[in-house]
C-alpha cells in the first residue's frame, strides 16, 4: 500500500513515517523543509521536496505515485507567527489542505488522515474537552486548523473519499522543534542543556495535556482503517501546569537548581487545555502508552547523550 505523508520530514510526520515503514508500507514524503529536517527522512522513504501550496508539483506527485492513503501533517504551527502574518498562515494551513484534498479526490485516494490541534477549541471552562465541543479558536493558527476539518467533511460529501481528523493535545518528544503549541518542552529542554534560565510566560499555572510523539504515531497507524469520518482527540487526558513541567524536567535532567523566571503572557495563548480521549479508545482502540514522566525521561536522556 502506498502512503503519502505531507510534512513527512517534520517532528510528528517523520515519526509516523518511521512507524509505517516498520510495518511494511511504502511511504512517499512531501516536505518543503521549512521546519523539517533531511536527517529525519527514513532512507526507505521516497522524498519530494515541494510545498503543498505548489499545486502543479503536488498534482504531479499524486499522479506519479498514486497513493492509497494520505496523511496530511504539513502546516504552519506557530501561534505567534499566525498573529503576525495571518495571510501566510492561512495559505499554508487552509489552502494547503484544499490542494491536498483536490489531488486526493482527483487521483483516487481512499482516505485522508488530517492532523488537527487542540487549538481549535480555544479556552473552554468544562474540562476535559470532548470532540463535540463548539470550536472557538483564539488565534489565526487555531482558526486555520479548524476550517480544514470542515473542508474534509465537505469533500467527503461530494466525492468518494474517507477521512479521519486527529486533534492532538500538546505533542512532545524527540525531533521536536522549539516552536508551536507543544514546543514548550523543547524550549525548556534547550535551556536545560545550555544551563540557562527557564522562562515561563504568565504565572506558570496554565495547564496543558501533553502526549508523546510515539503515541501520536500509533494513533495515526490505527486511523488507517478505523474511525471513518470521525473527529478524534489524541491526548493523555491529564493536566500538567507549566510550572510543574519545568520542575519535572529539571529534576529528570538532574539540574533542579536551574533558575526559573516569569514574564508576561503571550497573546492568543490558551489558559487551560485537556482533551477527553474516550473516542480514541472506542474508535481507534488507542490509548497513550507513555506517561509524561516516561516520555520526558526518554526525550531528555536522548538529548543529554547527544549533547
C-alpha positions as CSV (number, residue, x, y, z in Angstrom):
1,X,0.0,0.0,0.0
2,X,1.3,3.4,-1.0
3,X,1.1,6.0,1.8
4,X,1.9,9.7,1.2
5,X,2.8,11.9,4.1
6,X,2.8,15.7,3.8
7,X,5.2,17.2,6.3
8,X,6.9,13.8,6.5
9,X,10.3,15.3,7.4
10,X,8.9,17.1,10.4
11,X,8.7,16.1,14.1
12,X,5.5,14.1,14.0
13,X,5.4,13.3,10.3
14,X,8.8,11.6,10.4
15,X,7.9,9.6,13.4
16,X,4.7,8.4,11.7
17,X,6.8,7.6,8.5
18,X,9.2,5.5,10.6
19,X,6.4,3.5,12.1
20,X,4.6,2.9,8.8
21,X,7.8,1.8,7.1
22,X,8.5,-0.6,10.0
23,X,5.1,-2.1,9.3
24,X,5.9,-2.7,5.6
25,X,4.1,0.3,4.0
26,X,5.5,2.1,1.0
27,X,6.0,5.7,2.1
28,X,6.2,8.9,0.0
29,X,7.1,12.1,1.7
30,X,6.3,15.6,0.6
31,X,8.1,18.4,2.5
32,X,9.4,21.8,1.8
33,X,11.9,21.7,4.7
34,X,10.7,25.0,6.2
35,X,10.9,23.2,9.6
36,X,11.5,19.6,8.6
37,X,15.0,18.1,8.6
38,X,16.6,15.9,5.9
39,X,18.2,13.7,8.6
40,X,14.7,12.8,9.8
41,X,13.7,11.3,6.5
42,X,13.8,7.5,6.6
43,X,16.2,6.0,3.9
44,X,13.4,3.8,2.6
45,X,11.0,6.7,2.0
46,X,10.7,8.4,-1.4
47,X,11.1,12.1,-1.0
48,X,9.7,15.0,-2.9
49,X,11.0,18.4,-1.9
50,X,8.0,20.6,-2.7
51,X,5.5,22.8,-0.8
52,X,1.9,21.6,-0.5
53,X,0.9,25.0,-1.8
54,X,2.7,24.3,-5.1
55,X,-0.5,23.0,-6.7
56,X,1.1,21.9,-10.0
57,X,4.0,20.0,-8.4
58,X,1.7,18.4,-5.9
59,X,-0.6,17.2,-8.7
60,X,2.5,15.6,-10.4
61,X,3.4,13.7,-7.3
62,X,-0.1,12.3,-6.8
63,X,-0.3,11.4,-10.5
64,X,3.0,9.6,-10.4
65,X,2.8,7.9,-7.0
66,X,-1.0,7.1,-6.9
67,X,-1.1,7.0,-3.0
68,X,-3.9,4.9,-1.4
69,X,-3.8,6.8,1.9
70,X,-2.7,10.4,2.6
71,X,-1.5,11.7,6.0
72,X,-1.7,15.5,5.9
73,X,0.6,16.9,8.5
74,X,2.3,19.8,6.6
75,X,1.3,23.0,8.4
76,X,2.4,26.4,9.8
77,X,2.3,25.6,13.5
78,X,3.5,28.8,15.3
79,X,0.7,30.7,17.1
80,X,2.7,33.9,17.3
81,X,3.5,33.8,13.6
82,X,-0.1,33.3,12.7
83,X,-1.0,36.6,14.5
84,X,1.9,38.5,12.9
85,X,1.1,37.1,9.4
86,X,-2.4,35.5,9.1
87,X,-2.2,35.5,5.3
88,X,0.8,33.1,5.1
89,X,-0.7,31.0,8.0
90,X,-4.0,30.7,6.0
91,X,-2.1,29.9,2.8
92,X,-0.2,27.1,4.4
93,X,-2.9,25.6,6.5
94,X,-6.2,26.2,4.7
95,X,-5.2,26.4,1.0
96,X,-2.5,23.7,1.5
97,X,-5.3,21.4,2.8
98,X,-7.6,22.2,-0.1
99,X,-4.8,21.4,-2.6
100,X,-4.2,18.1,-0.8
101,X,-7.9,17.2,-1.0
102,X,-8.1,18.3,-4.6
103,X,-5.2,16.0,-5.5
104,X,-6.6,13.2,-3.4
105,X,-10.1,13.2,-5.0
106,X,-8.6,13.6,-8.5
107,X,-6.2,10.6,-8.2
108,X,-8.3,8.1,-6.2
109,X,-7.0,8.4,-2.7
110,X,-9.1,6.2,-0.4
111,X,-8.6,8.1,2.8
112,X,-7.0,11.3,4.2
113,X,-5.9,11.5,7.8
114,X,-5.7,15.1,8.9
115,X,-3.6,16.3,11.8
116,X,-5.6,18.9,13.7
117,X,-5.0,20.6,17.0
118,X,-6.4,21.3,20.5
119,X,-6.1,25.0,19.4
120,X,-9.4,24.6,17.5
121,X,-11.3,24.6,20.9
122,X,-9.9,27.8,22.4
123,X,-10.4,28.3,26.2
124,X,-13.1,26.0,27.5
125,X,-14.3,26.1,31.1
126,X,-15.5,22.5,31.1
127,X,-12.6,20.0,31.1
128,X,-11.8,17.6,29.7
129,X,-12.9,18.8,26.3
130,X,-14.9,16.3,24.1
131,X,-15.0,16.4,20.3
132,X,-18.5,17.8,20.2
133,X,-17.4,21.0,21.9
134,X,-18.1,24.0,19.8
135,X,-14.9,25.3,18.1
136,X,-13.8,28.7,19.4
137,X,-10.2,29.2,18.3
138,X,-8.4,32.1,19.9
139,X,-5.7,32.6,17.3
140,X,-5.4,32.6,13.5
141,X,-3.5,29.3,13.9
142,X,-6.4,27.7,15.7
143,X,-8.8,29.0,13.0
144,X,-6.6,27.8,10.2
145,X,-6.5,24.3,11.7
146,X,-10.3,24.3,12.4
147,X,-11.5,25.3,8.9
148,X,-9.8,22.4,7.0
149,X,-11.8,19.9,9.2
150,X,-14.9,21.3,7.6
151,X,-13.4,21.1,4.1
152,X,-12.6,17.4,4.6
153,X,-16.2,16.7,5.6
154,X,-17.4,18.7,2.5
155,X,-15.1,16.8,0.2
156,X,-16.4,13.5,1.6
157,X,-19.9,14.7,0.9
158,X,-19.3,15.4,-2.8
159,X,-16.5,12.8,-3.6
160,X,-16.0,9.1,-2.8
161,X,-13.2,9.7,-0.2
162,X,-13.0,8.8,3.5
163,X,-11.2,10.8,6.2
164,X,-10.3,10.9,9.9
165,X,-9.4,14.1,11.8
166,X,-7.0,13.7,14.7
167,X,-6.9,16.6,17.1
168,X,-3.7,16.5,19.0
169,X,-3.2,17.7,22.5
170,X,0.3,19.2,23.1
171,X,2.7,16.9,21.3
172,X,6.3,16.5,22.5
173,X,9.3,14.2,22.0
174,X,12.5,13.5,20.1
175,X,12.9,15.7,16.9
176,X,10.6,18.5,18.2
177,X,11.5,22.0,17.1
178,X,11.1,24.7,19.8
179,X,8.0,26.2,18.3
180,X,4.3,25.6,18.1
181,X,1.9,24.9,20.9
182,X,3.7,21.9,22.3
183,X,7.1,23.4,21.9
184,X,7.4,24.5,25.5
185,X,9.0,21.2,26.3
186,X,11.7,21.5,23.6
187,X,12.2,25.2,24.6
188,X,12.7,24.2,28.3
189,X,15.0,21.3,27.2
190,X,17.1,23.7,25.2
191,X,17.6,25.9,28.3
192,X,18.3,22.9,30.5
193,X,21.0,21.6,28.1
194,X,22.6,25.0,28.0
195,X,22.1,25.5,31.7
196,X,20.3,28.8,31.2
197,X,17.4,30.4,32.9
198,X,14.0,28.8,32.1
199,X,11.5,31.4,31.1
200,X,7.8,30.9,31.7
201,X,5.1,33.1,30.1
202,X,2.5,34.1,32.7
203,X,2.3,32.8,36.2
204,X,3.0,29.1,35.2
205,X,-0.4,27.9,36.5
206,X,-1.7,27.5,33.0
207,X,-2.2,23.8,32.2
208,X,-1.6,21.6,29.2
209,X,-2.3,18.0,28.2
210,X,0.9,16.5,26.9
211,X,1.0,13.5,24.6
212,X,4.2,11.7,23.4
213,X,5.0,11.6,19.7
214,X,5.3,7.8,19.6
215,X,1.8,7.5,21.0
216,X,0.6,10.0,18.3
217,X,2.3,7.9,15.6
218,X,0.4,4.8,16.9
219,X,-2.9,6.7,16.7
220,X,-2.1,7.6,13.1
221,X,-1.4,4.0,12.3
222,X,-4.7,2.9,13.9
223,X,-6.6,5.5,11.8
224,X,-5.5,3.8,8.5
225,X,-8.7,1.7,8.6
226,X,-10.6,2.9,11.6
227,X,-12.7,6.0,12.7
228,X,-14.3,6.6,9.3
229,X,-15.4,10.3,9.0
230,X,-14.7,10.8,12.7
231,X,-13.0,13.6,14.6
232,X,-10.9,12.1,17.4
233,X,-8.9,13.7,20.3
234,X,-5.4,12.2,20.7
235,X,-4.4,13.1,24.3
236,X,-3.3,11.9,27.7
237,X,-6.4,13.4,29.3
238,X,-4.2,14.7,32.1
239,X,-3.4,18.3,33.2
240,X,0.1,19.5,33.9
241,X,0.9,23.1,34.8
242,X,3.8,24.8,33.1
243,X,5.4,25.3,36.5
244,X,5.1,21.6,37.3
245,X,6.5,20.8,33.9
246,X,9.6,22.9,34.4
247,X,10.2,21.3,37.8
248,X,9.7,17.8,36.4
249,X,12.2,18.4,33.6
250,X,14.9,19.9,35.7
251,X,14.6,17.0,38.1
252,X,14.8,14.4,35.3
253,X,17.8,16.1,33.9
254,X,19.4,16.2,37.4
255,X,19.6,20.0,37.2
256,X,17.0,21.1,39.8
257,X,18.8,24.3,40.8
258,X,18.4,26.0,37.4
259,X,16.6,29.4,37.8
260,X,13.1,30.0,36.6
261,X,11.8,33.4,35.7
262,X,8.3,34.6,34.8
263,X,7.4,37.2,32.1
264,X,4.1,38.5,30.5
265,X,1.6,36.1,29.0
266,X,1.6,35.7,25.2
267,X,-1.3,36.9,23.0
268,X,-3.5,34.1,21.8
269,X,-2.3,31.6,24.4
270,X,-5.0,29.3,26.0
271,X,-5.1,29.1,29.8
272,X,-6.2,25.5,30.3
273,X,-6.4,22.6,27.9
274,X,-7.2,18.9,28.5
275,X,-8.8,16.7,25.9
276,X,-11.1,13.7,26.5
277,X,-9.7,10.6,24.8
278,X,-12.6,8.2,25.2
279,X,-13.4,8.4,21.4
280,X,-9.9,7.4,20.6
281,X,-10.2,4.4,22.9
282,X,-13.5,3.4,21.3
283,X,-12.9,4.1,17.6
284,X,-9.2,3.5,17.4
285,X,-8.6,1.0,20.2
286,X,-5.9,3.5,21.2
287,X,-4.7,5.0,24.5
288,X,-1.4,6.5,25.4
289,X,1.3,4.1,26.5
290,X,3.7,6.7,27.8
291,X,3.2,8.7,31.0
292,X,4.6,12.3,30.9
293,X,7.3,11.2,33.2
294,X,8.3,8.3,30.9
295,X,8.1,10.3,27.7
296,X,10.1,13.2,29.2
297,X,12.7,10.7,30.5
298,X,13.2,9.1,27.1
299,X,13.4,12.5,25.4
300,X,15.7,14.2,27.9
301,X,18.1,11.2,28.0
302,X,18.3,11.2,24.3
303,X,19.4,14.8,24.1
304,X,21.7,14.6,27.1
305,X,23.5,11.7,25.3
306,X,23.7,13.9,22.1
307,X,24.9,17.0,23.9
